[in-house]
Amino acid sequence: MAGIMIEEVLTPHQDQLKRYSQMGMDQEAKEYCKGILKGLYEYDRNSSGPFSEYAQDVPAEMFGWILDEWKKTNTKKAHHAEMREFIKKECSEWSKYK
């Protein structure tokens, strides 16, 4: 159930990311994606309590999934390189998902 709750919270953000991509707003989509990824990373690192214990793997799985979805719609090599650097710097423990 905890995983479903996290997915529900992320749905509006995923929808906005898709809208940016569909409108050809690649720069905005990239920055918005960074925000989602950083939020998931920070949630995983800083959340405590029983809820976070029930959904331990969900943030990392969503991180990888959202990044993959963004990569499918944004094919600019410079944006991909920038995203790799962002993840390396801001989400270093999850850089394996880049």
C-alpha positions in Angstrom: 0.0 0.0 0.0 2.9 2.4 0.8 4.2 2.0 -2.8 0.8 2.8 -4.2 0.6 6.0 -2.1 4.0 7.1 -3.4 3.0 6.5 -7.0 -0.2 8.5 -6.4 1.8 11.5 -5.1 4.1 11.3 -8.1 1.3 11.0 -10.8 0.7 14.7 -11.2 4.4 15.3 -11.6 4.8 12.5 -14.1 1.9 14.0 -16.0 3.5 17.4 -16.0 6.8 15.9 -17.2 4.9 14.3 -20.1 3.2 17.5 -21.0 6.5 19.4 -21.2 7.9 16.6 -23.5 4.8 16.6 -25.7 4.9 20.3 -26.2 8.6 20.1 -27.2 9.7 21.9 -24.1 12.8 19.8 -23.6 14.7 22.2 -21.3 11.7 22.5 -19.0 11.2 18.7 -19.0 14.8 18.2 -18.1 14.7 20.6 -15.2 11.4 19.2 -14.0 12.8 15.7 -14.2 15.7 16.8 -12.1 13.3 18.1 -9.5 11.4 14.8 -9.3 14.6 12.8 -9.1 16.1 14.9 -6.4 12.8 14.8 -4.5 12.8 11.0 -4.6 16.4 10.8 -3.6 16.0 13.2 -0.6 12.8 11.4 0.5 14.7 8.1 0.5 17.6 9.5 2.4 15.8 11.7 4.9 12.4 10.1 5.6 11.9 8.1 8.8 9.1 6.3 10.4 7.0 3.3 9.7 5.6 4.5 6.3 9.1 4.8 4.8 10.0 1.4 6.1 7.1 -0.2 4.1 8.2 1.4 0.9 12.0 1.1 1.1 12.6 0.1 -2.6 9.9 2.3 -4.2 11.8 5.6 -4.4 14.8 4.0 -6.1 12.6 2.1 -8.5 10.6 5.2 -9.3 13.8 7.1 -9.8 15.0 4.7 -12.4 11.6 4.5 -14.1 11.2 8.2 -14.3 14.7 8.7 -15.6 14.1 6.0 -18.3 10.8 7.6 -19.4 12.5 11.0 -19.6 15.3 9.6 -21.7 12.8 8.1 -24.2 11.3 11.5 -24.9 14.5 13.7 -24.7 17.1 12.5 -27.1 19.5 15.4 -27.0 22.9 14.1 -26.1 23.8 17.3 -24.3 20.8 17.0 -22.0 21.7 13.4 -21.2 25.2 14.4 -20.3 23.9 17.2 -18.1 21.5 14.8 -16.4 24.3 12.3 -15.7 26.4 15.1 -14.1 23.4 16.2 -12.1 22.8 12.7 -10.8 26.5 12.2 -10.0 26.6 15.4 -8.0 23.1 15.6 -6.4 22.1 11.9 -6.2 25.4 10.2 -6.0 24.3 7.1 -4.2 21.9 6.4 -7.1 24.2 7.2 -9.9 24.0 3.6 -11.0 20.5 4.5 -12.4 21.9 7.1 -14.8 
